[in-house]
Amino acid sequence: MKLVSTRALATSLALAALTATPVAAQDSNTVTNTEFEAENDPFIWLEETRSDRALAWVEKENEKTVAALQTDPRFEELKAEALAIYNAEDRVPGVGFTHYGLVNFWQDADNPKGILRRTTLDSWRSDDPEWETILDIDALAEAEGKEWVYQGFSCLPPDGTRCLVSLSDGGKDASVVREFDLDTLRFVEDGFELPESQGSASWVDEDTLLISRDFGENTVTESFYPFTTREWHRGTPISEAREIFRGEPTDVSAGAYLLRDAAGTIHGRIAYRGLSFHERAYYFEKDGEWVPLDLPRKAGPYGIVDGHMLFSTDVDWNTGDQTFPADSIVAVDLEAFKADPNGAPKELVWAPGERQTKRGASTTASSLYVTLLDNVRGQVLKFDYEDGEWVSQRIALPENATVGVATASNETDQIMFTSTDFLSPGTYYYAENGVDLVPVKEAPARFDATGMEIEQYEATSADGTKIPYFIVKPAGMEMDGHTSTLLYGYGGFQVPQLPSYLGSTGKMWLERGGAYVLANLRGGGEFGPEWHQSAIRENKQRTWDDFIAVGEDLVERGFTSPDNLGVQGGSQGGLLVGTAFTQRPDLFDAAIVQIPLFDMLRYQYIGRGASWIGEYGDPRIPEQRAWIEPYSPYQALNSGKDFPRVFFVTSTADDRTHPSHGRKAAARMAANGDDYLYFEDTQGGHSGGVDNEQRAKLRAMQIVYLMQQLMDE
């Protein structure tokens, strides 16, 4: 079983689904607030995703922005640079170990939507691997007249040839699921096929699936995620699939899944109810009944290793006469757990040291590998249960780098690791036994990093907390405050921001004399659960304060000046940038607001906004509205301040944060006579462009904007 911790799953959902908290019951006061917001918002019609009026507005705004950015004489050169990097044939093809080969998803100029392909380990390690195409997404899209975006491929373990392929039309999170045969490399005629929905589907056996979907009335939560799971047998209508677990409509989401070990053996079923984005209730099926697991709400299953059931907790876990610290890993004998899910003895596997936190974990056939952050520097530990105790060994990966597991085999002890930083394009290491590393691939450089350097500093936030950040400085940079500097941040959902190769940013920005800064803000996951939990809900302003403090520190140290300082972020990071330029417009002269949250007094009604109440609070509740209203950027646009020329970037196909946040912000700035740019791509979803051409265009537009704001006189 591949390990998925409570936090790792939350992280995945934060980047891919942003799950949520239950929507609070509304009293008369909250209804009045809701009606007031709707009736007094002249741009609420922009919340209609594809109405003629809204799309006509989008078209007009796009024309203005294209004229401002794509006609800039630097645009075509920048786009060509980005596209050359994205389509480069010498990219290292990342792979995953499977029983049917090393699998890679590849996009280039000839395959813009991508191909799923496989090769052998020996072939992949060569300079010119030989690939067999499993599925050609471009050919499929053309044949079916759809804008298919590949979203995943899962096969029946341990060695079945039947797989489930997930496809999104235009980049939405919602997907269709189809059965695929690895022997024939074709979709199975009259095989399993699930209509478009959020949710999951997984194999029980060759003729049975567990499915969590939108089954119609009373099957999705107030956040629009499924809360029932059904068992569907081949040859029967999906409407007759037997329900095996049901959560509550007020949950974020709920579902059930199989508890499988690395060999594919099923040891039972586990179910969960997402009580909030950060809280879950878990259940284990015993004798046909769902037994609630006695876990903290911020703890959950972590996987199976060496005959033990593992758990992870984000809070101190008091059980019996034992206390396991937050962020630790706890083990229970698997057979004892199955016999008595709550009474089996527990033991500590690992607990974090000061400024340490675990990022995630993987398993091979016999070992657990945990990726850690130690003061935002990476390391990997290998864990095994030997002679009645847990022992660990640090993997000999480079120091002072971002390291992690690239892929691990369930069937053997084969594993691959990666190492990178801002200026190093990345190295792959292979270990047949999990320990003895051999460098096997090194990614080529995409920009000239000669003389550039990476430094780490700390800023002091409003409450005195030290906030670390990295700066990547161009060669010959003078400390005179004139360097054009891009500050990036996120600061939410316990997601860490780590050094990684800058690639196109290095080529398009650093080579032209710009500097790049990455901030490690509270609300993120760089220093463990407390770093996150100290800056959510009533304390969310701390995240915004941290970002502003980093900007101030950059100016005070002479790295840059307000006229040369820009900020960028997406999703939660878009909200971060929105608070930055509305609270301190004097500190920044450029702001790229991507796929943002922005209207925080109505966000719970827009798209899947109700799913984020666990992070921000519920503005329908007066006490919680008092936390949110002072920083909500949409309302702050009416403050009369002199804002910089902002660049909003959204996507019509984004069914997570919804483009109306950016639309309404741009419309309000227009009404107030403020300068701004707005661009909405009609495809791409929450993650941006669906092909390299589209990604290159968007990146070139952003860099042109930054140059116009921060480099041009």
C-alpha positions as CSV (number, residue, x, y, z in Angstrom):
1,M,0.0,0.0,0.0
2,K,1.4,3.4,-0.9
3,L,1.3,5.5,2.3
4,V,-1.0,8.5,2.4
5,S,-1.0,10.4,5.7
6,T,-3.8,12.6,6.9
7,R,-1.7,15.6,6.1
8,A,-0.4,14.3,2.7
9,L,-4.0,13.6,1.7
10,A,-5.0,17.1,2.9
11,T,-2.1,18.5,0.9
12,S,-3.1,16.6,-2.2
13,L,-6.6,17.9,-1.8
14,A,-5.4,21.4,-1.1
15,L,-3.5,21.4,-4.5
16,A,-6.0,19.3,-6.3
17,A,-9.4,19.6,-4.5
18,L,-9.1,22.0,-1.5
19,T,-11.5,20.1,0.8
20,A,-13.4,21.8,3.5
21,T,-15.3,22.2,6.7
22,P,-19.0,21.8,7.4
23,V,-21.2,24.7,6.5
24,A,-22.6,26.2,9.7
25,A,-26.4,26.5,10.1
26,Q,-27.6,30.0,9.2
27,D,-29.6,32.2,11.6
28,S,-31.5,35.3,10.7
29,N,-28.5,37.5,11.1
30,T,-26.3,35.5,8.7
31,V,-29.1,35.4,6.1
32,T,-29.4,39.1,6.3
33,N,-25.6,39.5,5.7
34,T,-25.8,37.1,2.8
35,E,-28.7,39.0,1.2
36,F,-26.9,42.3,1.8
37,E,-23.8,41.1,0.1
38,A,-25.7,39.8,-2.9
39,E,-28.0,42.8,-3.3
40,N,-25.2,45.3,-3.0
41,D,-22.7,43.7,-5.3
42,P,-23.1,45.2,-8.7
43,F,-20.8,42.6,-10.3
44,I,-22.5,39.5,-8.9
45,W,-23.6,38.5,-12.4
46,L,-19.9,37.7,-13.1
47,E,-20.4,34.6,-10.9
48,E,-22.4,33.1,-13.8
49,T,-19.6,31.0,-15.3
50,R,-20.7,30.8,-18.9
51,S,-23.5,33.3,-19.3
52,D,-23.4,35.3,-22.5
53,R,-23.1,38.5,-20.6
54,A,-20.2,37.2,-18.5
55,L,-18.3,35.7,-21.4
56,A,-18.7,38.9,-23.5
57,W,-17.1,40.8,-20.6
58,V,-14.3,38.2,-20.5
59,E,-13.7,38.5,-24.2
60,K,-13.4,42.3,-24.0
61,E,-11.0,42.1,-21.0
62,N,-8.9,39.5,-22.8
63,E,-8.6,41.7,-25.9
64,K,-7.3,44.6,-23.8
65,T,-4.7,42.4,-22.0
66,V,-3.5,40.7,-25.2
67,A,-3.0,44.1,-26.7
68,A,-1.0,45.3,-23.6
69,L,1.2,42.2,-23.3
70,Q,1.3,40.1,-26.4
71,T,2.2,43.1,-28.6
72,D,5.1,43.9,-26.4
73,P,8.3,43.3,-28.6
74,R,9.6,41.0,-25.9
75,F,6.6,38.7,-25.8
76,E,7.4,36.4,-28.7
77,E,11.0,35.9,-27.6
78,L,9.9,35.1,-24.1
79,K,7.2,32.7,-25.2
80,A,9.7,30.9,-27.5
81,E,12.1,30.5,-24.6
82,A,9.4,29.1,-22.3
83,L,8.1,26.7,-25.0
84,A,11.6,25.5,-25.8
85,I,12.0,24.5,-22.2
86,Y,8.5,22.9,-21.8
87,N,8.9,20.9,-25.1
88,A,12.6,20.1,-24.7
89,E,13.2,16.5,-25.9
90,D,16.1,16.1,-23.4
91,R,13.9,16.5,-20.4
92,V,14.2,13.6,-17.9
93,P,11.0,11.7,-18.2
94,G,9.8,11.1,-14.7
95,V,8.5,7.5,-14.2
96,G,6.6,5.4,-11.8
97,F,7.3,1.8,-11.0
98,T,4.4,-0.5,-11.9
99,H,4.0,-4.2,-12.5
100,Y,3.6,-3.4,-16.2
101,G,6.8,-1.3,-16.6
102,L,8.1,2.2,-15.9
103,V,5.3,4.5,-16.8
104,N,5.6,8.2,-17.9
105,F,3.1,10.8,-19.1
106,W,4.7,13.0,-21.7
107,Q,3.7,16.3,-23.4
108,D,5.7,18.0,-26.2
109,A,5.1,19.8,-29.5
110,D,3.9,16.6,-31.3
111,N,1.8,15.5,-28.3
112,P,0.3,18.7,-26.8
113,K,-2.3,16.8,-24.8
114,G,0.1,14.0,-24.0
115,I,0.8,10.3,-24.2
116,L,0.9,7.7,-21.5
117,R,3.8,5.4,-22.3
118,R,6.0,2.7,-20.7
119,T,9.5,1.3,-20.9
120,T,11.8,-1.0,-19.0
121,L,14.3,0.1,-16.3
122,D,17.3,-0.7,-18.4
123,S,15.9,1.2,-21.3
124,W,14.9,4.2,-19.2
125,R,18.5,4.4,-17.8
126,S,19.9,4.6,-21.3
127,D,20.4,7.8,-23.3
128,D,17.7,6.9,-25.7
129,P,14.8,4.9,-24.1
130,E,12.4,2.9,-26.2
131,W,8.8,3.7,-25.4
132,E,5.6,1.8,-26.0
133,T,2.5,4.1,-26.1
134,I,-0.3,3.0,-23.7
135,L,-2.8,5.8,-24.5
136,D,-2.6,8.8,-26.8
137,I,-4.7,11.6,-25.4
138,D,-4.4,13.8,-28.5
139,A,-5.7,11.0,-30.7
140,L,-8.5,10.2,-28.3
141,A,-9.6,13.8,-28.0
142,E,-9.6,14.2,-31.8
143,A,-11.6,11.0,-32.3
144,E,-14.2,12.0,-29.7
145,G,-14.3,15.7,-30.2
146,K,-13.4,16.5,-26.6
147,E,-10.7,18.6,-25.0
148,W,-9.5,15.7,-22.9
149,V,-7.0,16.3,-20.1
150,Y,-5.4,13.2,-18.6
151,Q,-6.0,13.0,-14.8
152,G,-4.7,9.5,-13.8
153,F,-4.4,5.8,-14.4
154,S,-4.8,3.1,-11.7
155,C,-4.7,-0.7,-12.2
156,L,-5.9,-3.6,-10.2
157,P,-3.1,-4.8,-7.9
158,P,-1.0,-6.8,-7.7
159,D,-0.6,-7.7,-11.3
160,G,-3.9,-7.2,-13.0
161,T,-4.2,-5.8,-16.5
162,R,-7.4,-3.9,-16.0
163,C,-7.1,-0.2,-15.3
164,L,-9.2,2.9,-14.7
165,V,-8.4,6.0,-16.7
166,S,-9.6,9.4,-15.5
167,L,-10.2,12.1,-18.1
168,S,-11.3,15.7,-17.7
169,D,-13.0,17.7,-20.4
170,G,-11.1,21.0,-20.6
171,G,-9.2,20.7,-17.3
172,K,-12.0,20.6,-14.7
173,D,-11.5,18.7,-11.5
174,A,-14.6,16.6,-12.3
175,S,-13.7,13.7,-14.5
176,V,-15.1,10.6,-16.3
177,V,-13.6,7.2,-15.5
178,R,-13.2,4.4,-18.1
179,E,-12.0,0.8,-17.9
180,F,-8.8,0.1,-20.0
181,D,-7.2,-3.2,-20.9
182,L,-3.4,-3.2,-20.7
183,D,-3.1,-6.4,-22.8
184,T,-5.0,-4.9,-25.8
185,L,-4.2,-1.3,-25.0
186,R,-7.8,-0.4,-25.6
187,F,-10.8,0.7,-23.6
188,V,-12.9,-2.3,-22.6
189,E,-16.1,-2.6,-24.7
190,D,-19.1,-2.4,-22.3
191,G,-16.6,-2.1,-19.5
192,F,-16.9,0.0,-16.4
193,E,-17.6,3.7,-17.2
194,L,-18.5,6.4,-14.8
195,P,-20.0,9.7,-15.8
196,E,-18.4,13.1,-15.1
197,S,-18.2,13.8,-11.4
198,Q,-15.9,14.6,-8.5
199,G,-15.1,11.5,-6.5
200,S,-13.1,8.3,-6.7
201,A,-13.1,4.8,-8.1
202,S,-11.0,1.9,-7.0
203,W,-10.7,-1.8,-7.8
204,V,-11.9,-4.5,-5.3
205,D,-11.4,-7.3,-7.8
206,E,-11.6,-7.7,-11.6
207,D,-15.4,-7.4,-11.5
208,T,-16.0,-5.0,-8.6
209,L,-15.3,-1.3,-7.9
210,L,-15.8,0.9,-5.0
211,I,-17.1,4.2,-6.3
212,S,-17.7,7.6,-4.7
213,R,-19.6,9.9,-7.1
214,D,-22.5,12.3,-7.5
215,F,-25.4,9.8,-7.6
216,G,-28.0,12.5,-7.7
217,E,-30.2,13.9,-5.0
218,N,-28.8,13.7,-1.4
219,T,-25.4,12.2,-2.4
220,V,-23.1,15.3,-2.5
221,T,-22.1,17.6,0.4
222,E,-22.7,21.3,0.7
223,S,-19.2,21.6,-0.7
224,F,-20.3,19.5,-3.8
225,Y,-18.1,16.5,-3.0
226,P,-19.6,13.0,-2.7
227,F,-20.4,11.6,0.7
228,T,-21.5,8.1,-0.2
229,T,-19.6,5.0,-1.4
230,R,-21.1,2.2,-3.3
231,E,-19.9,-1.3,-4.4
232,W,-20.5,-1.7,-8.1
233,H,-20.5,-5.2,-9.8
234,R,-19.8,-5.7,-13.4
235,G,-22.8,-6.2,-15.6
236,T,-25.2,-4.4,-13.3
237,P,-26.6,-0.8,-13.7
238,I,-24.7,1.7,-11.7
239,S,-28.0,2.8,-10.1
240,E,-28.2,-0.6,-8.5
241,A,-24.7,-0.4,-6.9
242,R,-25.1,-1.2,-3.1
243,E,-24.3,1.6,-0.8
244,I,-21.7,0.6,1.8
245,F,-21.0,3.9,3.6
246,R,-22.7,7.2,4.0
247,G,-21.5,10.4,5.6
248,E,-23.5,13.5,6.2
249,P,-24.4,16.4,3.8
250,T,-22.6,18.8,6.2
251,D,-19.3,16.9,5.8
252,V,-16.7,18.2,3.4
253,S,-16.6,14.8,1.8
254,A,-16.9,11.2,2.9
255,G,-16.0,7.8,1.5
256,A,-14.7,4.3,2.0
257,Y,-11.6,2.5,0.6
258,L,-9.7,-0.8,0.9
259,L,-6.9,-1.3,3.3
260,R,-4.3,-3.0,1.1
261,D,-0.7,-3.8,1.8
262,A,2.2,-3.6,-0.7
263,A,1.5,-7.1,-2.0
264,G,-2.0,-6.1,-2.9
265,T,-3.6,-8.2,0.0
266,I,-6.8,-6.7,1.3
267,H,-7.0,-6.4,5.1
268,G,-10.3,-4.7,5.4
269,R,-12.1,-1.5,4.7
270,I,-11.7,2.0,6.1
271,A,-14.1,4.9,5.8
272,Y,-13.8,8.5,6.7
273,R,-16.0,11.6,7.2
274,G,-14.3,14.9,6.4
275,L,-15.6,17.0,9.3
276,S,-13.5,20.0,8.1
277,F,-10.6,20.5,5.8
278,H,-8.3,19.6,8.7
279,E,-10.4,17.2,10.7
280,R,-11.6,13.7,9.9
281,A,-13.4,10.9,11.7
282,Y,-12.3,7.3,10.7
283,Y,-14.0,4.0,10.8
284,F,-12.9,0.4,10.4
285,E,-15.3,-2.3,9.1
286,K,-15.5,-5.2,11.5
287,D,-18.1,-8.0,11.3
288,G,-20.2,-5.9,8.9
289,E,-20.3,-2.8,11.2
290,W,-18.4,0.4,10.9
291,V,-16.4,0.8,14.2
292,P,-15.3,4.5,14.9
293,L,-11.6,4.7,15.4
294,D,-10.5,6.4,18.6
295,L,-8.2,8.9,16.9
296,P,-7.8,12.7,17.2
297,R,-9.7,14.5,14.5
298,K,-6.3,15.6,13.1
299,A,-4.9,12.1,12.9
300,G,-5.4,9.2,10.5
301,P,-4.1,6.0,8.9
302,Y,-0.6,6.2,7.3
303,G,-0.3,2.8,5.7
304,I,1.0,-0.8,6.3
305,V,4.6,-1.7,6.7
306,D,6.3,-4.9,8.1
307,G,3.0,-6.3,9.5
308,H,2.1,-3.0,11.2
309,M,-0.7,-0.5,10.7
310,L,0.7,3.0,10.9
311,F,-1.0,6.2,11.9
312,S,0.1,9.9,11.7
313,T,-1.1,12.7,13.9
314,D,-1.0,16.5,13.5
315,V,-1.8,17.1,17.2
316,D,-0.7,15.5,20.5
317,W,-2.4,12.1,20.7
318,N,-3.3,11.0,24.3
319,T,-4.3,7.4,24.4
320,G,-4.4,5.3,27.6
321,D,-1.3,6.3,29.5
322,Q,0.6,7.2,26.4
323,T,1.1,10.6,24.6
324,F,2.4,10.7,21.1
325,P,3.6,14.2,20.0
326,A,2.2,16.1,17.1
327,D,3.6,15.1,13.7
328,S,4.7,11.7,14.9
329,I,4.2,8.3,13.3
330,V,2.6,5.6,15.5
331,A,2.5,1.8,14.8
332,V,0.0,-1.0,15.8
333,D,0.4,-4.7,15.0
334,L,-1.8,-5.2,12.0
335,E,-3.4,-8.4,13.2
336,A,-4.0,-7.0,16.6
337,F,-5.6,-3.9,15.0
338,K,-7.9,-6.0,12.9
339,A,-9.0,-7.9,16.0
340,D,-9.4,-4.9,18.2
341,P,-9.2,-1.6,16.2
342,N,-9.1,0.6,19.3
343,G,-7.5,-1.6,22.0
344,A,-4.4,-2.8,20.3
345,P,-1.1,-1.6,21.9
346,K,0.6,1.3,20.1
347,E,4.3,2.3,19.8
348,L,6.2,5.3,18.5
349,V,7.9,5.0,15.2
350,W,9.2,8.5,14.8
351,A,8.8,12.0,16.3
352,P,10.1,15.3,14.9
353,G,13.0,17.2,16.3
354,E,13.0,21.0,16.6
355,R,12.1,22.7,13.3
356,Q,11.6,19.3,11.7
357,T,8.4,18.0,10.0
358,K,7.6,15.1,7.7
359,R,6.5,15.9,4.2
360,G,5.2,12.5,3.1
361,A,6.1,8.8,2.8
362,S,6.3,5.9,0.4
363,T,6.8,2.2,0.8
364,T,8.6,-0.5,-1.1
365,A,7.9,-4.2,-0.6
366,S,9.6,-4.2,2.8
367,S,10.4,-0.6,4.0
368,L,9.0,2.8,4.8
369,Y,10.6,5.9,3.5
370,V,9.7,9.3,5.1
371,T,10.7,12.6,3.5
372,L,11.5,15.2,6.1
373,L,12.1,18.9,6.3
374,D,14.8,20.1,8.7
375,N,14.8,23.9,8.7
376,V,13.3,23.7,5.2
377,R,16.1,21.5,4.0
378,G,15.3,17.9,2.9
379,Q,16.3,14.5,4.0
380,V,14.8,11.0,3.7
381,L,14.7,8.3,6.4
382,K,14.2,4.6,5.8
383,F,12.3,2.7,8.5
384,D,12.1,-1.1,9.2
385,Y,10.7,-3.2,12.0
386,E,13.6,-5.4,13.1
387,D,14.0,-7.6,16.2
388,G,11.0,-6.2,17.9
389,E,11.7,-2.5,17.4
390,W,11.6,0.3,14.8
391,V,15.0,1.3,13.4
392,S,15.8,4.1,11.0
393,Q,18.6,5.0,8.6
394,R,19.2,8.3,6.8
395,I,19.5,8.0,3.0
396,A,22.8,9.5,1.7
397,L,21.3,12.2,-0.4
398,P,22.8,15.7,-0.9
399,E,22.7,18.2,1.9
400,N,21.0,21.6,1.7
401,A,18.8,20.5,-1.1
402,T,15.1,19.6,-1.7
403,V,15.2,15.8,-1.8
404,G,12.4,13.2,-2.0
405,V,11.2,9.9,-3.3
406,A,10.5,10.0,-7.1
407,T,9.0,6.5,-7.2
408,A,9.0,3.3,-5.2
409,S,8.1,-0.3,-6.2
410,N,5.4,-2.2,-4.2
411,E,6.8,-5.5,-5.6
412,T,10.5,-5.1,-4.8
413,D,12.8,-2.8,-2.8
414,Q,13.6,-0.7,-5.9
415,I,13.3,3.0,-5.3
416,M,14.3,6.3,-6.9
417,F,15.1,9.6,-5.2
418,T,15.5,13.1,-6.6
419,S,17.6,16.1,-5.5
420,T,17.3,19.7,-6.7
421,D,17.5,23.3,-5.6
422,F,16.8,26.7,-7.3
423,L,20.0,26.5,-9.5
424,S,20.5,22.8,-9.9
425,P,18.2,21.2,-12.5
426,G,17.9,17.9,-10.6
427,T,19.5,14.4,-10.2
428,Y,17.8,11.0,-10.1
429,Y,19.2,8.4,-7.9
430,Y,18.4,4.7,-8.1
431,A,18.7,2.0,-5.4
432,E,17.9,-1.6,-6.0
433,N,18.0,-2.3,-2.3
434,G,16.7,1.1,-1.1
435,V,20.0,2.2,0.3
436,D,22.9,2.0,-2.1
437,L,22.4,5.0,-4.4
438,V,23.5,5.2,-8.0
439,P,23.0,8.5,-9.9
440,V,21.2,7.5,-13.1
441,K,19.8,10.7,-14.6
442,E,20.7,14.4,-14.5
443,A,18.4,17.0,-15.9
444,P,20.0,19.5,-18.3
445,A,20.4,23.1,-17.3
446,R,17.8,25.5,-18.8
447,F,19.5,28.8,-18.0
448,D,23.0,30.2,-17.3
449,A,23.4,30.2,-13.5
450,T,27.0,31.3,-13.6
451,G,27.7,33.6,-10.6
452,M,24.2,33.3,-9.2
453,E,23.8,32.5,-5.6
454,I,21.1,31.3,-3.1
455,E,20.9,32.9,0.3
456,Q,18.5,32.4,3.2
457,Y,17.3,35.3,5.5
458,E,14.7,35.9,8.2
459,A,12.2,38.7,8.4
460,T,10.4,39.8,11.6
461,S,6.6,39.6,11.4
462,A,4.2,42.0,13.1
463,D,4.1,39.8,16.3
464,G,7.8,39.2,16.4
465,T,7.9,35.8,14.7
466,K,10.9,35.1,12.5
467,I,9.9,34.2,9.0
468,P,12.5,32.6,6.8
469,Y,12.9,33.2,3.1
470,F,15.2,32.3,0.2
471,I,16.5,34.8,-2.3
472,V,18.1,33.8,-5.6
473,K,20.4,36.7,-6.7
474,P,21.6,37.3,-10.2
475,A,25.3,37.6,-10.9
476,G,26.8,41.0,-10.1
477,M,23.7,42.2,-8.2
478,E,24.4,45.4,-6.4
479,M,22.7,46.1,-3.0
480,D,21.4,49.5,-4.1
481,G,17.7,48.7,-4.0
482,H,17.3,48.8,-7.7
483,T,17.1,45.1,-8.5
484,S,13.7,44.0,-10.0
485,T,12.6,41.3,-7.5
486,L,9.7,38.8,-7.7
487,L,8.4,37.6,-4.3
488,Y,6.4,34.4,-4.3
489,G,4.3,32.9,-1.5
490,Y,1.5,30.6,-0.6
491,G,1.0,30.3,3.2
492,G,-1.9,27.9,3.6
493,F,-3.3,24.4,4.0
494,Q,-0.1,23.2,5.6
495,V,1.6,23.1,2.1
496,P,5.3,23.8,2.3
497,Q,7.1,26.0,-0.3
498,L,10.5,24.4,-1.1
499,P,13.5,25.3,-3.3
500,S,13.1,23.7,-6.7
501,Y,14.8,24.4,-10.1
502,L,13.6,27.7,-11.5
503,G,13.8,26.5,-15.1
504,S,11.8,29.0,-17.2
505,T,11.9,31.6,-14.4
506,G,15.7,31.4,-14.5
507,K,15.8,31.8,-18.2
508,M,13.2,34.5,-18.6
509,W,13.7,36.5,-15.4
510,L,17.0,35.8,-13.6
511,E,19.1,35.9,-16.8
512,R,17.7,39.4,-17.5
513,G,18.9,40.6,-14.1
514,G,15.8,39.9,-11.9
515,A,15.9,38.3,-8.4
516,Y,13.5,35.7,-7.1
517,V,12.4,35.3,-3.5
518,L,10.5,32.3,-1.9
519,A,8.8,33.0,1.4
520,N,8.1,30.4,4.1
521,L,5.0,31.8,5.7
522,R,2.9,30.7,8.6
523,G,-0.1,28.8,7.4
524,G,2.2,26.6,5.3
525,G,3.8,23.3,6.3
526,E,7.5,24.2,6.4
527,F,7.8,23.6,10.2
528,G,5.1,21.2,11.0
529,P,1.4,21.3,12.0
530,E,1.8,24.2,14.5
531,W,3.4,26.4,11.8
532,H,0.1,25.9,9.9
533,Q,-2.4,26.0,12.8
534,S,-1.0,29.2,14.2
535,A,-2.2,31.1,11.1
536,I,-5.7,29.8,10.2
537,R,-9.2,31.1,10.9
538,E,-9.1,33.9,13.5
539,N,-5.3,34.2,13.0
540,K,-5.1,34.2,9.2
541,Q,-4.0,37.8,9.2
542,R,-0.6,36.4,10.5
543,T,0.0,34.9,7.0
544,W,-0.6,38.3,5.4
545,D,1.6,40.0,8.0
546,D,4.4,37.5,7.3
547,F,4.4,38.2,3.6
548,I,4.4,41.9,4.1
549,A,7.3,41.5,6.6
550,V,9.4,39.7,4.0
551,G,8.7,42.5,1.5
552,E,9.8,45.1,4.0
553,D,12.9,43.1,4.9
554,L,13.9,42.9,1.2
555,V,13.7,46.7,1.0
556,E,15.5,47.3,4.3
557,R,18.4,45.1,3.3
558,G,18.8,46.9,0.0
559,F,17.9,44.0,-2.2
560,T,15.1,46.0,-3.9
561,S,12.7,49.0,-3.5
562,P,8.9,49.3,-3.7
563,D,9.2,50.5,-7.3
564,N,11.1,47.3,-8.2
565,L,9.2,44.7,-6.0
566,G,6.5,42.5,-7.4
567,V,4.5,39.6,-5.8
568,Q,2.9,36.5,-7.3
569,G,0.7,33.7,-6.0
570,G,-2.1,31.4,-7.0
571,S,-5.3,30.0,-5.4
572,Q,-4.6,30.6,-1.7
573,G,-1.5,32.4,-2.9
574,G,-3.8,34.6,-5.1
575,L,-5.6,35.6,-1.9
576,L,-2.2,36.2,-0.3
577,V,-1.2,38.6,-3.1
578,G,-4.6,40.3,-2.9
579,T,-4.2,41.0,0.8
580,A,-0.6,42.2,0.2
581,F,-1.4,44.8,-2.5
582,T,-4.6,46.0,-0.8
583,Q,-3.1,46.3,2.7
584,R,0.3,47.7,1.5
585,P,0.0,49.2,-2.0
586,D,2.9,51.4,-1.2
587,L,5.2,48.3,-0.9
588,F,4.7,46.7,-4.3
589,D,4.5,47.9,-7.9
590,A,3.4,44.6,-9.5
591,A,1.0,41.9,-8.3
592,I,0.2,38.7,-10.3
593,V,-3.1,37.3,-8.8
594,Q,-3.6,33.8,-10.2
595,I,-6.8,31.7,-9.9
596,P,-7.5,33.6,-6.7
597,L,-9.9,33.6,-3.8
598,F,-10.8,37.3,-3.5
599,D,-14.4,37.9,-2.3
600,M,-14.0,36.4,1.2
601,L,-17.5,37.5,2.3
602,R,-19.1,35.4,-0.4
603,Y,-16.5,32.8,-1.1
604,Q,-18.5,30.0,0.5
605,Y,-21.1,30.3,-2.2
606,I,-18.8,30.6,-5.2
607,G,-17.5,27.3,-6.8
608,R,-16.4,24.9,-4.1
609,G,-15.8,27.7,-1.6
610,A,-17.7,26.0,1.3
611,S,-14.9,23.5,1.4
612,W,-12.4,26.0,2.7
613,I,-14.2,27.2,5.8
614,G,-11.8,25.1,8.0
615,E,-8.9,27.4,6.8
616,Y,-10.7,30.8,6.9
617,G,-13.9,30.6,8.9
618,D,-17.5,31.1,7.9
619,P,-18.5,34.7,7.0
620,R,-22.1,33.9,7.6
621,I,-21.4,33.7,11.4
622,P,-21.0,37.2,12.8
623,E,-18.0,36.3,15.0
624,Q,-16.1,34.7,12.2
625,R,-17.1,37.4,9.7
626,A,-15.3,39.8,12.0
627,W,-12.0,37.8,11.3
628,I,-12.5,37.9,7.6
629,E,-14.0,41.2,6.7
630,P,-10.9,43.3,7.6
631,Y,-8.7,41.5,5.1
632,S,-11.1,40.5,2.3
633,P,-9.4,42.0,-0.8
634,Y,-12.6,42.5,-2.9
635,Q,-14.1,44.8,-0.3
636,A,-10.7,46.5,0.3
637,L,-10.7,47.6,-3.3
638,N,-13.1,50.4,-2.3
639,S,-10.7,51.8,0.2
640,G,-9.6,54.6,-2.1
641,K,-5.9,53.7,-1.9
642,D,-3.6,54.1,-4.8
643,F,-3.1,50.5,-6.0
644,P,-0.5,49.2,-8.4
645,R,-1.5,48.0,-11.8
646,V,-2.6,44.4,-11.0
647,F,-2.6,41.4,-13.3
648,F,-5.4,38.9,-12.7
649,V,-5.2,35.5,-14.3
650,T,-8.1,33.0,-14.1
651,S,-9.6,30.1,-16.1
652,T,-13.2,29.6,-17.2
653,A,-12.8,25.8,-16.7
654,D,-11.6,26.2,-13.0
655,D,-14.3,24.4,-11.0
656,R,-12.5,25.0,-7.7
657,T,-11.9,28.6,-6.9
658,H,-14.1,29.9,-9.9
659,P,-13.0,32.7,-12.2
660,S,-15.6,35.1,-10.7
661,H,-13.2,36.0,-7.9
662,G,-10.8,37.6,-10.4
663,R,-13.6,38.8,-12.6
664,K,-15.3,40.7,-9.9
665,A,-12.0,42.2,-8.6
666,A,-11.1,43.5,-12.1
667,A,-14.6,44.9,-12.7
668,R,-14.5,46.7,-9.3
669,M,-11.1,48.2,-10.1
670,A,-12.5,49.3,-13.5
671,A,-15.4,51.0,-11.8
672,N,-13.1,52.7,-9.4
673,G,-10.9,54.0,-12.2
674,D,-7.9,51.8,-11.1
675,D,-5.4,50.4,-13.6
676,Y,-5.3,46.6,-14.0
677,L,-5.1,43.7,-16.5
678,Y,-7.3,40.7,-16.6
679,F,-6.8,37.5,-18.6
680,E,-9.1,34.4,-18.5
681,D,-8.1,31.3,-20.3
682,T,-11.1,29.3,-21.6
683,Q,-9.4,26.0,-20.7
684,G,-6.9,24.7,-18.2
685,G,-8.8,24.4,-14.9
686,H,-7.3,25.2,-11.5
687,S,-3.8,24.1,-12.5
688,G,-3.4,26.4,-15.4
689,G,-2.7,25.6,-19.1
690,V,-3.5,22.1,-20.4
691,D,-0.7,22.0,-23.0
692,N,2.8,23.5,-23.3
693,E,1.8,26.1,-25.9
694,Q,-0.8,27.5,-23.5
695,R,1.5,27.3,-20.5
696,A,4.3,29.2,-22.5
697,K,1.9,31.9,-23.5
698,L,0.7,32.5,-20.0
699,R,4.2,32.5,-18.6
700,A,5.4,34.9,-21.2
701,M,2.5,37.3,-20.5
702,Q,3.4,37.2,-16.8
703,I,7.1,38.0,-17.4
704,V,6.2,40.8,-19.9
705,Y,4.0,42.3,-17.3
706,L,6.7,42.1,-14.6
707,M,9.2,43.7,-16.9
708,Q,6.8,46.5,-17.8
709,Q,6.1,47.2,-14.1
710,L,9.5,46.6,-12.5
711,M,12.2,47.0,-15.2
712,D,11.0,49.6,-17.6
713,E,11.6,53.2,-16.8
